[in-house]
Amino acid sequence: ENMRRGLTHYEENFKNKNGEDFWVEINAASIIRDGEIKYYLSNWVDITQRKKMEEEIKRYSLNLEKLVEERTEELERSRRFLETIIQNVPDLLYIKDKELKYVEVNDSFCKFFGVSRSEALGKTLYDIAPKERADYFIKQDREVLETGETFYMPEGTFTDASGRERVICTTKTPLRDERGNVTHIIGVTRDITENKRLESELLKAERMAAIGETAAMVGHDLRNPLQVVVNLIYLVEEVLKTAPAQCAELLEEHGLMELCSRIKEQIAYMDKIVSDLQDYARPIIPVVEERKIRQMLDEIVSNINIPENIRVLNSVDEKITMRIDPGLMTRVFTNLITNAVQAMPGGGRLTITSHQTDDRRCVSIADTGVGIPKENLEKIFAPTFTTKAKGQGFGLAVCKKLVEAHGGEIKVESTPGEGSIFTVCIPGGA
């Protein structure tokens, strides 16, 4: 049949007498006479072992393909896992080639510089950062390439995409090929701005604790002699008032009464410094009661020496009340109103207003004075911060602490040259 189909080389499967399969390779030729096939010549070769080997090779090939596929999937999973780690690390990770072009960056890097991954790859730092900043860091890269040593910068500054100055630390490590030649730089940059802020806060807290301990120790010892001086000044004033007319003229000529008054002012100022230090250092536990705030503010204003060239407008609602510690909040409002007066040396307008919501009652104290520079607004409530020639910088810090002890909030708005508004809000329903 195969010969009639023109097949002269083929393979066939047969069974031996034991019923076992075996393969043969057949090479055949036909002898034709008068147009007909008269004889067949064929050569049979047992290829059973070869077929078994081919089958083995086929199975091995399939297993190898499956193994390669599994390994490829495993490697891909590992790659994706590693990629996920790299992209989710909060530090800035990047790799540069010898031309200092980025060949890999992570998401934190892109976010910091405000670029996409495609915008960063193949570029240098000069393409994504100001030249004056890039120069400094590119110099580090060249040092790593030249020396082959890891570079570590414990602290530096850089401006991020939002324009904020950030404190960073950076490690740059050389990546070598099998011959030991440096081919790339692996960089890790960490934003330590928050760490530095917390360190600063801790140092301030330690400093304030030390100041508080000192104030507590010396407060009593200092106030006793101060009170003695106050009493002596009072006696001197009484003696001066009853002095004979000739003596009175002499005393007036030398300004002794005025000197006594100035001494008392300075003693009061010294006493305030001690009080501020102690108040800032010690825990504050308000003893609250419901108070009409308009009446309290009127009394405070009447007790402050306000120049005639400053117009006071108190439009606080007479019915509005606050649950406060009267003594503590009197100090707060006295400080804020005094500051407002001092901010208007050439005169102006002092306005006190109120408003309330479902859960808060607020008082605002506004002046038309010199205002506060923008760079000082964030520091205005920090202890020891002051722009005054005379002052320790505890006034507003103490005000903030006293207000927060009530569960409240104090905030400030200011425009240089136009004035400032300090607003105190205390919890309480309408």
C-alpha positions in Angstrom: 0.0 0.0 0.0 2.8 2.4 0.9 4.6 1.6 -2.3 1.5 2.3 -4.3 1.3 5.6 -2.6 4.9 6.2 -3.6 6.4 5.9 -0.1 9.9 4.4 -0.1 11.0 5.5 3.4 8.8 5.3 6.5 8.4 4.2 10.1 5.9 1.6 11.3 4.9 0.3 14.7 4.4 -3.5 15.1 3.8 -6.0 17.9 6.1 -9.0 18.5 4.9 -12.4 19.5 4.9 -11.4 23.1 2.5 -8.5 22.3 5.1 -5.8 22.8 5.3 -2.8 20.6 8.4 -2.2 18.5 9.3 0.3 15.9 11.0 -0.3 12.5 12.4 2.0 9.9 11.6 0.7 6.4 13.4 1.7 3.2 11.7 0.1 0.1 12.1 0.1 -3.6 9.9 -1.4 -6.3 10.8 -3.2 -9.6 8.5 -2.4 -12.4 8.1 -4.3 -15.7 5.6 -3.4 -18.4 4.3 -0.6 -16.3 3.5 -2.8 -13.4 5.2 -3.5 -10.1 6.7 -7.0 -10.2 8.9 -7.0 -7.0 9.5 -5.1 -3.8 12.9 -4.6 -2.2 12.8 -3.5 1.5 15.3 -3.0 4.4 13.9 -3.1 7.9 15.8 -1.5 10.8 14.7 -1.9 14.5 14.5 1.7 15.8 12.6 0.9 19.0 15.4 2.2 21.3 15.7 5.4 19.1 12.0 6.0 19.4 12.2 5.5 23.2 15.0 8.0 23.3 13.1 10.4 21.2 10.1 10.0 23.5 12.4 10.6 26.5 13.8 13.7 24.9 10.3 14.9 24.1 9.2 14.4 27.7 12.4 16.0 29.0 11.9 19.0 26.7 8.3 19.4 27.9 9.5 19.2 31.5 12.3 21.6 30.8 9.8 24.0 29.2 7.5 23.7 32.2 10.5 24.2 34.6 11.7 27.2 32.7 8.2 28.6 32.7 7.8 28.1 36.4 11.3 29.6 37.1 10.4 32.5 34.9 7.2 33.1 36.8 9.0 32.8 40.1 11.7 35.3 38.9 8.9 37.6 37.7 7.2 37.4 41.1 10.5 38.1 42.8 11.1 41.0 40.5 7.6 42.4 41.1 8.1 41.9 44.9 11.4 43.6 44.8 10.0 46.4 42.6 7.1 46.8 45.1 9.6 47.1 48.0 11.7 49.7 46.1 8.7 51.8 45.1 7.2 51.8 48.5 10.3 52.6 50.5 9.9 56.2 51.9 13.5 56.9 51.2 14.6 58.3 47.8 16.3 55.4 46.0 18.1 55.9 42.7 20.8 54.5 40.5 23.1 56.5 38.2 25.4 55.4 35.4 29.0 56.7 34.9 27.6 59.7 33.0 25.5 60.5 36.2 22.3 59.8 34.3 19.4 58.1 36.2 18.8 54.5 35.2 16.4 53.8 38.0 14.4 55.8 40.5 11.6 55.0 42.9 8.2 56.7 43.6 9.6 58.6 46.6 12.3 60.1 44.4 9.7 61.2 41.8 7.4 62.7 44.4 10.2 64.7 46.0 11.3 66.2 42.7 7.8 66.5 41.2 8.7 64.4 38.1 7.5 61.1 36.6 9.7 58.1 36.3 10.0 58.5 32.5 10.9 62.2 33.0 13.8 61.2 35.3 15.3 58.3 33.5 18.1 59.2 31.2 18.4 62.6 32.8 20.9 64.1 35.3 20.2 66.1 38.4 20.8 69.3 36.4 17.6 68.5 34.5 15.3 68.3 37.5 16.9 70.7 40.1 18.5 74.2 40.2 22.1 74.3 39.1 23.4 75.8 42.3 22.0 72.8 44.3 22.8 70.2 41.7 26.5 71.3 41.6 27.0 70.3 45.2 25.5 66.8 44.9 27.0 66.1 41.5 30.4 66.8 43.1 29.7 64.0 45.5 28.8 61.6 42.7 32.1 62.3 40.9 34.0 61.7 44.1 32.4 58.2 44.4 33.3 57.4 40.8 36.9 58.6 41.2 37.6 57.0 44.6 35.4 54.0 44.5 34.4 54.6 48.1 31.0 55.1 49.7 30.1 58.7 50.4 27.9 59.6 53.4 26.4 63.0 54.1 24.8 63.0 57.6 22.9 66.2 57.1 22.2 68.7 54.3 19.3 70.7 52.8 17.4 70.5 49.6 14.2 72.2 48.3 11.5 69.7 47.2 9.0 70.1 44.4 6.6 72.2 46.6 9.3 74.7 47.4 9.8 73.5 51.0 13.3 73.4 52.5 13.9 69.8 53.6 16.7 68.4 55.8 18.2 65.2 54.2 20.9 62.6 54.8 22.4 60.8 51.8 24.5 57.6 51.2 26.0 57.0 47.8 27.7 53.6 47.1 29.7 52.5 44.1 28.3 49.5 42.1 31.1 47.4 40.5 31.2 44.9 37.6 32.9 41.4 37.7 36.3 43.1 37.1 35.9 45.5 40.0 35.3 48.6 37.9 32.8 51.1 39.1 29.8 51.2 36.7 27.0 52.8 38.6 26.2 54.7 41.8 23.4 53.5 44.1 22.0 56.4 46.1 19.7 56.5 49.2 18.5 59.8 50.4 16.3 60.1 53.6 14.2 63.1 54.5 15.0 63.7 58.2 13.1 67.1 58.4 10.6 65.7 60.9 13.4 64.0 62.9 15.2 67.3 63.2 12.0 69.1 64.2 11.4 66.5 67.0 15.0 66.8 68.1 14.6 70.6 68.3 11.3 70.2 70.2 13.0 67.8 72.6 15.9 70.2 73.2 13.4 73.0 73.8 11.4 70.9 76.2 14.6 70.0 78.1 15.6 73.6 78.1 12.2 74.7 79.3 12.2 72.0 82.0 15.5 73.3 83.3 14.2 76.9 83.2 11.1 75.8 85.0 13.1 74.1 87.7 15.2 77.1 88.1 12.2 79.5 88.2 10.5 77.3 90.8 13.7 77.4 93.0 14.4 81.1 92.7 10.8 82.4 92.4 10.1 82.3 96.1 13.6 83.7 97.0 13.3 86.4 94.4 9.7 87.5 95.2 10.4 88.0 98.9 13.0 90.7 98.5 11.0 92.2 95.6 8.1 92.6 98.0 10.4 94.2 100.5 11.5 96.7 97.9 7.9 97.4 97.0 7.0 98.1 100.6 10.0 100.4 101.0 9.1 102.3 97.9 5.6 102.7 99.3 7.0 104.1 102.6 9.3 106.5 100.6 6.4 107.7 98.6 4.4 108.3 101.8 7.3 110.2 103.4 7.7 112.3 100.2 4.0 113.2 100.2 4.3 114.6 103.7 7.6 116.5 103.2 7.7 120.3 103.8 7.0 122.5 100.9 10.7 123.4 100.3 11.6 119.8 100.4 8.7 118.9 98.1 10.0 121.4 95.5 13.5 119.9 95.7 12.1 116.4 95.4 10.0 117.4 92.4 13.0 119.1 90.8 15.0 115.9 91.0 12.0 113.7 89.9 12.1 111.4 92.9 8.4 110.6 92.7 8.8 109.6 89.1 11.8 107.5 90.0 9.8 105.6 92.6 7.1 105.0 90.0 9.7 103.6 87.5 11.1 101.4 90.2 7.7 99.9 90.8 7.1 99.3 87.1 10.4 97.4 86.8 9.6 95.3 89.9 6.2 94.5 88.4 8.0 93.5 85.2 10.4 91.3 87.1 7.5 89.6 88.9 5.8 89.0 85.5 8.9 87.3 84.2 9.0 84.9 87.2 5.3 84.2 86.8 5.6 83.5 83.1 8.5 81.1 83.7 6.6 79.3 86.4 3.4 79.1 84.4 5.1 77.8 81.3 6.9 75.1 83.3 4.2 73.9 85.6 1.0 71.9 84.8 -2.1 74.2 84.4 -5.4 72.9 85.8 -8.1 75.6 85.2 -10.8 76.1 87.8 -13.6 77.1 85.4 -16.8 79.0 85.9 -19.3 80.7 83.6 -18.3 84.3 83.1 -19.7 87.2 81.0 -16.7 88.0 78.8 -17.7 91.5 77.9 -17.5 92.6 81.6 -14.1 90.9 82.0 -12.7 92.6 78.9 -14.0 96.1 80.0 -12.2 95.7 83.4 -9.0 94.6 81.7 -9.0 97.5 79.3 -9.6 100.0 82.2 -6.6 98.6 84.0 -4.2 99.0 81.0 -2.5 102.3 80.3 -3.7 103.0 76.8 -2.4 106.2 75.1 -5.0 108.7 73.9 -4.0 108.3 70.3 -5.3 104.7 70.3 -9.1 104.3 69.9 -10.6 101.3 71.6 -13.7 99.7 70.2 -15.2 96.8 72.3 -18.1 95.3 70.5 -18.2 92.0 72.3 -21.8 90.7 72.9 -22.8 91.5 76.5 -24.7 88.2 76.7 -21.9 85.9 75.6 -20.3 83.8 78.3 -17.4 81.5 78.5 -16.6 78.6 80.8 -13.1 79.7 81.9 -10.7 80.2 84.8 -11.1 84.0 85.3 -7.6 84.5 86.7 -5.9 82.6 83.9 -7.9 84.1 81.1 -7.5 87.6 82.5 -3.8 87.1 82.1 -4.3 85.9 78.5 -6.4 88.9 77.4 -4.3 91.4 79.3 -1.2 90.1 77.5 -2.9 90.2 74.1 -4.4 93.7 74.6 -1.1 95.0 75.9 0.8 93.6 72.9 -1.8 95.2 70.6 -1.2 98.6 72.2 2.5 98.2 72.0 2.2 97.4 68.3 0.7 100.9 67.6 3.4 103.4 68.9 2.0 106.0 66.5 -1.6 105.4 67.5 -4.3 103.4 65.8 -7.5 101.4 66.5 -7.9 98.5 68.9 -11.0 96.4 68.1 -12.3 93.6 70.3 -15.1 91.4 68.8 -16.7 88.1 69.6 -18.5 85.3 67.8 -19.9 81.9 68.7 -20.7 78.6 67.0 -22.5 75.5 68.1 -19.4 74.3 70.0 -17.1 77.3 70.4 -17.0 80.9 71.7 -14.4 83.2 70.4 -12.9 86.6 71.1 -10.7 88.5 68.6 -8.4 91.3 69.4 -7.3 93.3 66.4 -4.9 96.2 66.0 -3.8 98.5 63.2 -0.2 98.3 64.1 3.0 97.3 62.4 2.0 93.7 61.8 4.0 90.5 62.0 6.4 89.4 59.2 5.3 86.2 57.5 8.5 84.3 58.5 7.7 85.0 62.2 4.1 83.8 62.2 5.0 80.2 62.7 7.3 81.0 65.6 5.2 83.6 67.3 4.0 81.2 70.1 7.3 79.6 70.6 8.9 80.1 74.0 11.8 82.6 74.1 10.9 83.9 70.7 10.6 87.7 70.7 11.2 90.6 68.4 11.1 93.1 71.3 14.2 94.8 72.6 12.8 94.2 76.1 11.2 90.8 76.7 11.9 87.2 77.3 9.5 85.8 74.7 7.3 83.9 77.2 4.2 86.1 77.0 2.5 84.5 73.9 3.9 81.0 74.8 2.2 81.2 78.2 -1.0 82.6 76.6 -1.1 79.5 74.2 -0.6 77.2 77.1 -3.3 78.8 79.3 -5.8 78.7 76.4 -5.0 75.1 75.5 -5.4 74.2 79.2 -9.0 75.2 78.7 -9.2 72.9 75.6 -9.2 76.0 73.4 -7.1 77.4 70.6 -5.3 80.7 69.9 -4.4 81.7 66.4 -3.1 84.8 64.6 -3.5 86.5 61.3 -1.3 89.4 60.3 -0.4 91.7 57.4 2.8 93.7 57.8 2.1 97.4 57.9 -1.7 96.8 58.4 -2.0 95.1 61.7 -2.7 91.7 63.5 -5.7 89.8 64.8 -5.4 87.4 67.7 -8.4 85.1 68.2 -9.0 83.0 71.3 -11.6 80.2 71.0 -12.9 78.2 74.0 -15.2 75.2 73.8 -18.8 75.8 74.7 -22.2 75.6 73.2 -24.2 78.6 71.9 
